[in-house]
Amino acid sequence: YREETGSRVFSISDCTTLFGKMDCGVITSKTVLIFISLIFWAAAAGLSYVGGYAISLYKSYDQFLEDRYTMVPVVIILAVAAVMFIIGLIGCCSTIRESRFGLGFFLFVILLIFAAEVAAFVLGLMYRGKIKPDVEKSVATAILYYDGKNSDSRAIDYLQEQLQCCGVKNYTDWESTLWFNSTGNQTVPRSCCRPDQGNCTGRLDDPHKLYTQGCGQKLETLLEQVLTYAALVILGFAIVKFFGMLSICVIMFKRKETGYQPLYSGTFA
């Protein structure tokens, strides 16, 4: 059907295209919000699994746990999971029903999470520059007072075995430690020995049996990689939250179409 008014010609296909574009924006916005609701539900499911696993472990070893407040973190995890599920449910229902109150609450929650993610992203980038001095100082202090018995000593052994390293910069860093000078035979801990060297005694006159790389650089690289991956994940979720807030605005402030609206200043015949 075509109708001509003045010098302009309109067709039903023009109206269908126009209203189709409007509906497409709303449908896209609802799809984004439902996806965000699914993220909340997935997070709730993950936290519930962690909480349930912790409870099962507690039941198996509760005879060794005398502190009654041991389960407090687990209760908090389950409570957070319940809140995440409720938020996802509110977001999904409000999106489908286009409830202004529900969408306003969902917008407030997403805005808080978005602000927290941006803050975490910025802090992560700022902390990357402080990793190297902090790591070297911590590892050097732990090695200096290494005695093979305390918790710091066990942490150093674990670090050297897992990262296959020895000392802060290299194995010669052990020469100035209490452990090296108190053993009598001037050796480094066995955690510096390569696993393929069964007869390694930790003596420095057999350097080919020891890890030659220092732990400072390896640990620094590992932490930088973790922070980079975490920052990328946080940035990705922040972008999703940003589009979620835009989608809520599209749905909340969309123009209600009631009856036929004039497409231009003239009138149909």
Salt bridges, closest charged atoms under 4 A:
GLU98 OE2 - LYS30 NZ 2.81
GLU98 OE1 - LYS254 NZ 3.22
GLU98 OE1 - LYS256 NZ 3.77
GLU117 OE2 - LYS241 NZ 3.45
ASP205 OD2 - ARG203 NE 3.24
ASP206 OD2 - LYS209 NZ 3.97
